[in-house]
Amino acid sequence: MSTSSPSPRRVAIVGATGAVGREMVDVLHRRSFPVAELGLFASERSAGRTVETPFGEKTLVAFDVEKVKGYDIVLLAVSGDFAKEHAPAIAAGGALVIDNSSAFRYDDNVPLIVPEINAHAMGDAKLVANPNCTTAIAVVALGPLHKAFGLRRVIVSTYQATSGAGAEGMAELEEQTRNQLDGKPVVNSVFRHPIPFNLIPQIDAFQENGYTKEEMKVTWETRKILEIPDLPVSCTAVRIPTYRAHSEAITVETLSPVTPDAARAVLADAPGVVVKDVPADGVYPMPINATGQFDVEVGRIRTSLIFGDHGLDLFVCGDQLLKGAALNAVQIAELSL
C-alpha cells in the first residue's frame, strides 16, 4: 500500500529576525516540514539583508500584507498590535495564519492550540493562536493528567529564562553578568531590576487582582486549552538568570485518586513528554537539559502533602523558544497537512 506525501507548502515567517522567528526556520527544517518556498519577512530596517538558513541563503523582505497573502502558511512572530492589524487580512486571503502573540488567544472564535492536547479544536480555522510559552509547557503535562484523573485545581510557580523577553533579555543577562563579575556598574533596561544573581517576581504588568498579566495568561489559557472554563488556576511567575528553558513547579488536586506511579505511567505514554524522575540519582528536569529539546521534561512526581491521594506535586522544564513558541507553531502548521 502506498502512502502519499503531503504536498509542499509556501511558508512565510513574519518577524524572521527575532529569537522566535529564527527558531521557526530551524524547526521547519528539523521536522522536515514540506517547504516549497520560504519567505522571510522583517522590518524595513532589516529588508535586503541576506541570512544563512538550513534552506539556503535567504534575503529578508520588508513586510507587505499583499505579498504575504500569497503564501499557504504564515507564521507570525510579531507584537500583538501588529498581529491585530494584519492577521485577519492575511487569513481572509486564504493563508493559514498562526499567531505567536497574545492578540487572539482569548477570542472565542480563534482556536488556541497545543497539538498534543486539543488538536481537535482547530477545525478548519484560518487564524490560530499559539499559547503563552509558560502555558504551553504546563499543559503538555497537565492535559494527560486531566484526561486520566481529572483536575480540580492547579497551582503553578514558574522559573522563567531571560530568553522569554527575547534576544535582548539574553543579551542583558550576559552583558550585565560580565559587568557584575568585573566590578562594573550593572545597568538594567530590559528587566525592571538587575537580573544577574537575582530573581524578579514580576513578569509583565500587574493587574487589579495583584497578579501579573503573565500569571493570568496561565490561568486563562489553561482553561481554554483544557476546555475547563471554571478550573481554578493560580500562578506566580518569576524571572531567573538563565538563558533558555522555563521551569515550573506544579501542584494539582485531582478528581480521582492518583499515585505517583500511576501519574508516571500516564506521562510516559503522553506525546511531547519525557519523564525524568529518578531523584536519588540526580535525574529530574533541568533547564540545561531541556534547552534545545522538543519534549517537555517532567519529574519530581510525588504525592501532595496538601491534597493527599487526590494530589500531586511535579516539576516541569521545557524550551520556551521551542515548545513554548516556534515548535508549537510548526506543529499547528503540521495539522493542516
C-alpha positions in Angstrom: 0.0 0.0 0.0 1.5 3.3 -1.0 1.2 6.4 1.1 1.3 9.8 -0.5 3.5 12.6 1.0 1.8 15.9 1.8 2.2 18.5 -0.9 4.8 21.1 -0.2 3.6 24.4 1.2 4.7 28.0 0.7 5.6 29.2 4.1 6.2 32.8 5.3 7.6 33.9 8.6 6.9 37.4 9.7 9.3 38.7 12.3 12.0 36.4 11.0 14.9 38.2 12.6 13.7 37.8 16.2 14.6 34.9 18.5 11.3 33.1 17.8 11.4 33.8 14.1 14.9 32.3 13.8 13.8 29.2 15.8 10.8 28.8 13.4 13.1 28.5 10.5 15.2 25.9 12.3 12.2 23.9 13.5 10.7 23.7 10.0 14.0 22.1 8.9 14.4 19.8 11.9 10.9 18.4 11.5 11.3 18.0 7.7 8.2 20.2 7.0 7.4 20.1 3.3 8.5 23.7 2.4 8.1 24.6 -1.2 9.2 28.2 -0.7 10.3 30.0 2.4 9.7 33.8 2.7 11.3 35.7 5.5 9.7 39.0 6.3 11.1 41.6 8.6 11.1 45.4 9.2 12.2 47.9 6.6 15.4 48.3 8.6 16.3 44.6 8.0 15.0 44.3 4.5 17.5 43.4 1.8 19.9 41.7 4.3 20.8 38.1 3.4 20.8 35.4 6.1 22.0 31.8 6.0 19.3 29.2 6.8 19.0 25.4 6.6 17.1 26.1 3.4 19.9 28.1 1.8 20.7 31.8 1.7 17.6 33.9 2.0 17.0 37.6 1.6 14.9 39.4 4.2 11.9 41.1 2.6 10.1 44.1 4.1 6.7 43.1 5.3 3.8 43.8 2.9 0.4 42.3 3.6 -0.4 41.7 -0.1 2.9 39.8 -0.6 2.3 37.7 2.5 -1.2 36.8 1.4 0.2 34.7 -1.4 1.6 32.1 1.0 -0.1 28.9 2.2 1.0 29.2 5.8 2.1 32.3 7.6 3.8 32.1 11.0 3.7 35.4 12.9 6.4 36.2 15.4 5.4 39.8 16.0 3.8 42.0 18.5 0.1 41.7 19.5 -0.7 45.1 18.0 1.0 44.2 14.7 -0.9 40.9 14.6 -4.3 42.5 15.3 -3.7 44.9 12.5 -2.6 42.4 9.8 -3.5 38.8 10.8 -7.2 38.9 9.9 -6.5 40.3 6.4 -3.8 37.7 5.7 -6.2 34.9 6.8 -9.0 36.3 4.7 -6.7 36.0 1.7 -6.7 32.2 2.2 -3.5 31.6 4.2 -3.4 29.6 7.4 -2.1 32.2 10.0 -0.6 31.0 13.2 0.0 33.9 15.6 2.5 33.7 18.4 1.3 36.8 20.2 -1.5 37.2 22.7 -3.7 39.1 20.3 -6.3 36.4 19.6 -5.8 33.9 22.4 -8.9 34.9 24.3 -11.1 35.4 21.2 -13.8 32.7 21.4 -13.7 32.5 17.6 -10.0 31.8 17.4 -8.7 28.3 18.4 -5.8 28.3 21.0 -4.0 25.1 20.2 -1.4 22.8 21.7 -1.5 19.9 19.2 -0.8 17.1 21.7 -3.7 18.3 23.8 -6.5 19.8 21.8 -5.8 19.4 18.0 -9.5 18.7 17.5 -10.3 22.4 18.4 -8.5 23.7 15.3 -11.2 22.6 12.9 -10.9 24.4 9.6 -9.8 27.7 11.2 -7.6 30.0 9.1 -6.4 32.0 12.1 -5.0 30.1 15.0 -3.4 31.4 18.2 -0.2 30.0 19.7 -0.3 29.9 23.6 1.9 31.7 26.0 5.1 29.9 26.4 4.6 29.1 30.1 1.1 27.7 29.4 2.2 25.6 26.5 4.8 23.8 28.6 2.5 23.3 31.5 -0.5 21.9 29.6 1.6 19.2 27.8 1.9 17.7 31.3 -1.5 18.8 32.7 -3.5 17.5 29.7 -2.7 13.8 30.1 -3.2 14.1 33.9 -6.6 15.7 33.4 -7.7 13.0 31.0 -6.6 10.2 33.4 -7.5 11.6 36.8 -9.4 14.9 36.3 -8.2 18.3 37.5 -9.9 20.1 40.4 -7.4 22.9 40.9 -3.9 23.8 39.8 -1.1 25.9 41.4 1.9 26.9 39.4 5.2 28.6 40.3 7.4 29.4 37.3 11.1 30.0 36.9 11.4 31.7 33.5 14.5 32.2 31.5 15.7 35.6 30.2 15.0 34.5 26.6 11.3 34.8 27.4 12.0 38.5 27.0 13.6 37.9 23.6 17.2 38.1 22.4 17.5 41.4 24.2 16.8 39.7 27.5 19.5 37.1 26.9 22.0 39.8 25.9 21.3 41.8 29.1 21.9 38.7 31.3 25.2 38.1 29.6 26.5 41.6 29.4 25.4 42.6 33.0 26.7 39.4 34.5 30.1 40.2 33.0 29.8 43.7 34.4 29.0 42.4 37.9 31.9 40.0 37.8 34.3 42.7 36.6 33.1 45.2 39.3 31.5 47.5 36.7 28.0 49.1 37.1 25.1 46.8 36.4 22.5 48.6 34.3 19.1 47.1 33.6 17.0 48.2 30.6 15.1 45.1 29.5 14.2 44.0 33.0 12.8 46.1 35.8 15.7 45.2 38.1 19.2 43.8 37.5 18.9 40.1 36.6 22.5 38.7 37.3 22.5 36.7 40.5 18.9 37.8 41.1 15.3 36.7 40.8 12.5 39.1 39.8 9.0 38.1 40.9 7.4 40.1 38.2 6.8 39.3 34.5 4.5 41.7 32.6 2.3 44.3 34.3 0.4 43.9 37.5 -3.4 43.6 37.2 -6.1 44.8 39.6 -6.2 41.4 41.4 -2.5 41.6 42.3 -1.4 39.0 39.7 0.7 40.0 36.7 -0.7 39.6 33.2 1.8 36.7 32.6 0.3 34.9 35.6 -3.2 35.5 34.4 -2.3 34.2 30.9 -1.5 30.8 32.5 -5.0 30.8 34.2 -7.0 32.0 31.1 -5.2 29.9 28.6 -5.0 26.7 30.6 -8.8 26.8 31.0 -9.3 27.3 27.3 -6.9 24.7 26.1 -8.1 22.0 28.5 -11.7 23.1 28.0 -12.4 23.5 31.7 -13.7 27.1 31.8 -14.0 27.3 35.6 -10.8 25.5 36.6 -9.1 27.3 39.5 -5.5 28.0 38.4 -3.2 30.2 40.4 0.3 31.2 39.1 3.3 33.1 40.4 5.8 33.9 37.6 9.4 34.6 38.4 12.2 35.7 36.0 15.5 33.9 36.7 19.1 34.4 35.4 19.2 31.5 32.9 19.4 31.7 29.1 16.7 29.3 27.9 14.0 26.8 29.0 11.3 27.7 31.5 10.8 25.6 34.7 7.6 25.2 36.6 6.7 23.7 40.0 3.1 22.5 39.6 0.7 21.3 42.3 -2.6 19.6 41.2 -5.6 18.4 43.1 -7.3 15.7 41.1 -10.9 14.5 40.9 -9.9 10.8 41.1 -7.3 9.2 43.4 -3.8 9.3 41.9 -0.5 7.8 42.8 2.9 8.9 41.6 3.4 5.6 39.8 0.1 6.0 38.0 1.0 9.5 37.0 4.4 8.4 35.8 2.8 5.7 33.6 0.3 8.2 32.1 3.0 10.8 31.4 5.4 8.2 30.0 2.8 7.4 27.3 2.0 11.1 26.7 3.1 12.7 23.4 5.6 15.6 23.9 6.6 14.5 27.4 9.7 12.7 28.6 9.7 11.6 32.2 12.9 12.4 34.1 12.2 11.1 37.6 15.0 9.3 39.5 15.7 11.8 42.2 18.1 9.6 44.1 20.4 9.6 41.1 20.0 13.3 40.4 17.7 12.7 37.5 15.0 15.4 37.3 14.0 18.2 34.9 16.6 21.0 34.5 16.8 23.9 32.0 20.3 22.9 31.0 19.0 19.6 29.7 15.6 20.8 28.3 17.3 23.5 26.2 17.1 22.7 22.5 14.8 19.7 23.1 11.3 19.3 21.6 9.9 17.3 24.5 8.9 18.7 27.9 10.7 17.1 30.8 8.6 16.1 33.8 9.9 14.8 37.1 9.9 15.1 40.9 6.5 13.5 40.8 5.2 12.9 44.3 2.1 12.7 46.4 1.0 16.2 47.5 1.2 16.7 51.3 -1.7 19.1 50.9 -4.1 17.1 48.8 -3.0 13.6 49.8 -4.2 10.8 47.5 -6.0 13.3 45.3 -3.0 15.4 44.6 0.5 15.6 43.0 3.5 17.8 43.1 5.7 17.8 40.0 8.4 19.8 38.3 8.4 20.6 34.6 11.0 22.1 32.2 10.6 23.0 28.6 12.4 25.1 26.0 10.1 28.1 25.7 11.5 29.2 22.4 10.6 25.7 21.1 7.5 24.1 22.7 6.6 27.5 24.1 6.7 29.2 20.7 8.3 28.0 17.5 7.9 24.3 17.8 4.2 24.6 18.8 3.5 26.9 15.9 5.1 24.5 13.4 3.2 21.6 15.0 0.0 23.6 14.4 1.0 24.0 10.8 1.5 20.2 10.5 -2.1 19.7 11.5 -3.0 21.3 8.2 -1.0 18.9 6.0 
